[in-house]
Amino acid sequence: MKLDFTGKVVLITGGTSGIGLAAARMFLAAGASVAVMGRNFEKGQAAVQKLATVGTSPLFLCGDVTNVCECERVVRDTCGQFGRLDVLVNSAGEYLEKPIVDMQEEEFDRILSVNIKGSYFMSKAAVPELKRNRGTIVNVSSDAGINGNINCTAYCAAKGAVTLFTKALALELAPYAVRVNCVCPGDIATPMLERQLALVDNPAETLLEMESVYPLGRIGASDEVAGVILFLASPAASFVTGAAWSVDGGLTSV
């Protein structure tokens, strides 16, 4: 299926790496104008250089999704540059694996702020423009937003909130023809996973163990999640809203 986003404007948080970067590349290839938001200026410039070969050069906007004022500014700057906003992809996320007895309040606050507060207030800032254009929101949740994972209470709490936030906002915005969905990836080969593996004694062995629990026998690729994001944002999914799409190799079907 060829998806065409010509004339559409897409804003992607966490767009400088992983799933967000893959989605930016695909949206650009499909003809969209794309703004990517990230906290790190150098990573943002590197992402722009990578993406510039795909289509129209993307706009990088440096900002932190945990800061409500910066969420509002990034939406304003996107509309100021491109004149509209049609798609918001909330891909910014942070992972932490730690038993609850060892969890510090600052760590808990950080995980909740990046994963759910950021998605909430980016959406709030974007909704007026999305209403005007009958746009769409795609949130990046997780298999941890569907099932509980051991030693992952804070992350599961945050991603579970993203999943139900998606469903609630879909109902709220349905009268305005604004669709809201989320993708729920399993383990995906991203810099986030690399950082996770760097904390263990034997990364190669740990990766094999991770792969073994997936019915498809492997972890996923960023493009496999990004492809579903594009579908959900496209007219091909015009009757899909409030959905949580598992992109996890069958993990949550077990």
N, C-alpha and C positions, 0 to 999 in steps of 0.2 A: 504494500500500500504506500503510495507516494503522498506525503503530507505537504501542503503548501501553506506557508505562513507569510507570504508576500504581503507587505503593507501592515503587518502586525508588529507590535512592540512587546518585547519580553524582558522582564526583570528577574534575575536569578540571584538569590542570596547564596553565599558559599559557592560562588561561581568560579572561583580560581583554582579549584582542584576537585578530584574525585567525580562524583555523580553530577555535581553542579557544572563542572567544566565540560563533561561529556554532553550534558543537555545543551549548554551554550553552543557547542560545536554543531550539534544536530539542528538546533533552531536556526543558526546562521546558514547552514547548508540548505535549509528549507525556505530561505528567503526572508526571515525575520530580521528586524533590527533588535539588537540585544544589548542590555546593560547588565554587567556583572558586579556584584557587591562583595567585598571582602575586607577583612581587618588589616591585612598586610599590604602596604603599597608596593613593595618589591615583587611579591607574588602576583599582585594584580597586573603589574606591567609585564611580567613574564607570561601571564595568561593571555593578555592582549596580543602579544607577539605570536603566540602559538595559534590563536584563533584568527588572526588577521589574514591568514592564507586560505581560510575557508570561504569567506564571503565578505560582506561589508564589515569593516573593522568595528569591533564591539566597543562600548563605552565602559570604562572601569570607574566605579564609584567606591572610594574608601569609606568604610563605615562599620560600626559595631551594632549588630541586631539587638543586643541587650540594652541599648540606649534608645529610648522612645523618640527623642528629638532627632537622632540620626536616621531612624527608620523613616520619619516624616520627610527629612531632607533628601534622602536618596530617592524617594518616590517623586518629590518635587523636581529634582534634578533630571530624573529620567523623562518626565513629561516635558520639562523645559527643553531638553535636547531633541526629543523625538516627536513632541506634540501630542502624545497620547500614551496609554498603557492598556494592553489587552490581556497579558498573561503574567501572573506572579508565580514564581516557583520558589518555595521556601525550602532551600536545601542546606542552609547553614546548620551544622550540628556538632556536638561534642560528645565523646564517649568516655565513660569511666566505669571500670570493673573493680568493685571493692565490697567486702562484706559490710553489712549495715553497722556492725559494732565498731568498725574502723572508720566509718564515714565522718568527715568533718563538715560542719555547717557551711563553711565557705565552698567546699566542693559540691555539696548538694545544691546550694544556691546557684552555682555556676552552671551545673548541668541543666537545671530547670530553666534558668534564664536564657541560655543559648537555644535550647531545643523547643521550648514551648512559649516563653515570653516573646522571643524573637519572632516566631511564626505568627503569634497573636497580633502583635503591634505592627508588623509589616503588613499584615492583612488589613488591619484597621486603617492604616494610612492609604492603602491602595483601593479600598472598597469604593469610595466616591467615583474615582476614574473608571473602575471596572463596571460599575453600574451604568455609566454613560455609554460604554462600548460593548455591553453584554459580554464581558470578559470571563476569565476563568482563573482559579487558583489551584495549584497542585502542591500539596505539602509532602515532604519526605519524612515518613514515619519509619517504621522498622518492624521486623518480626517480633522485636521486643515490645512493640506497641500492640501486639496481639496476644502473645504468650509470655509468661514469666520466664526469665533466665536467671540461673543461679549467680549469686554475687553481683547482681546487676539492678538492685532495687531502685536506685535513683534514676538510672537511664530508662528502665521500664516505666517508672512513674511518669517521666517526661514524655516518652514516645507514646505511652498509652493515652496521655492527655492530648497529644497531637492527633491521634486517631479519632478520639471522640470530639475534639474541637472541630475537626474536618466535617464530621457528620452534623454537628449542631449548626455550624456556619452555612453548610449546604442548605439546610432547611430555612435559615434566616434570609438567605440571598436568592432562593429559588423564585420568589415573586418578581425579581428584577432580571431574571434570565442569566444570572451569574452562577456558574457551576463551580463546585468545590470538591475535590477528590484528593486522595493521598495514595502514595505508593509505599509498600512495606517490604523493603529489601531484607534479605538475609545477609550473610557475610559477603562482602563485595571487595574485590581487589582494588583498594584505594589507599591513599596516604594514611587515612585513619586506621586501616587494618595493619599497615606497616608499623605504625607507632605501637599498636597493641602487641604485635608479635615481637617487637624489639624489647619488650619487658620480660620475656620468658627466656629460660635457659637454652632451649632448643627450638628455635623458630620453625625449622623445616619439619620437625616431628609434630609440633603443635598444629601446623597448617594441615598436615595429613590427617590428624585427628579431627580437625574441624570439618574437612571435606567428607570424612567418613559418615557423618550424621545426615548428609544431604541425600535424598533419594536419587538425584541426578548425579551424585558422586563427585561433585566439585563445588567450589564457590563461584560466585557470579562475577561478571565484568560490568564496569560502569556503563558502557553503551547499552547493556541489556536492560538496565533500569531507566536510562535516559530515553530509550525508545518507547517505553510505556508512558513516561511523562509526556512526550510529544503527542502520543495518541490521545491521552486524557485531555490535553489542552486543545485538541483539534476538533473540527466539526464532525469528524468520524465518531466521536464520543458524545454527540449532542444530547443523548438521552441518558447520560451517565452523570450522576451527581450524588455526593454523600458516600462514595464507594471507597473501600480500602483494598487496593489491589496488591496481593502478595506477589512479590518477585523474588522468590526464595528457593527455587529448585525443589519445591515440594516439602520444605522443612515443616511448615505449620499445618501440613495435611496429615502428618504422622500422628 
